Amino acid sequence: RYLQEAIDLADHQKNIAQLNSKKYSEIFNSTNEAIIIHDAKTGEIIDVNSSMLGMFEYDSITQLKSAPLSELSSNIASYTYQ
């Protein structure tokens, strides 16, 4: 009985996580604004949305990950690489 309850709870939590992930993806990729998520310490690009790829004329995040983060800066105060 307890095992089945634990399995049911795990399934429910998995379904919620999948729904939240889908909602996040839809919002993340539906905006016209460029969004880039990167590690502040290392500068490693973790994720970008499709608007970001289009604005900087990249075909994929894999291609973008090889670019230095400073190349993606607008260089307009207060949006500079620093």
C-alpha positions, 0 to 999 in steps of 0.5 A, a space after each residue: 500500500 505505501 509503495 503504491 502511494 509513493 509510486 503514485 506520488 512520484 508519477 504525479 510529481 513527474 507529470 507536474 514537472 513535465 507540464 512546468 517544463 513545457 510551459 517554460 519552453 513555450 514562454 521562453 521561445 514565444 517572446 520577441 526579446 532575446 534571452 540568454 542564460 549563462 553562468 555568471 562565473 564562467 560565461 558558459 552559455 547554458 541556453 538561449 531562445 530562438 529570438 536570440 539565435 535569430 538576432 545574432 544570426 546563429 543556426 543553433 545553440 551549439 554554434 552559439 556556444 563557441 562564441 565568446 560572451 563578449 561578442 554577444 554584448 550590445 556595448 550600450 551602457 548598461 548592457 555591456 559585457 562588463 
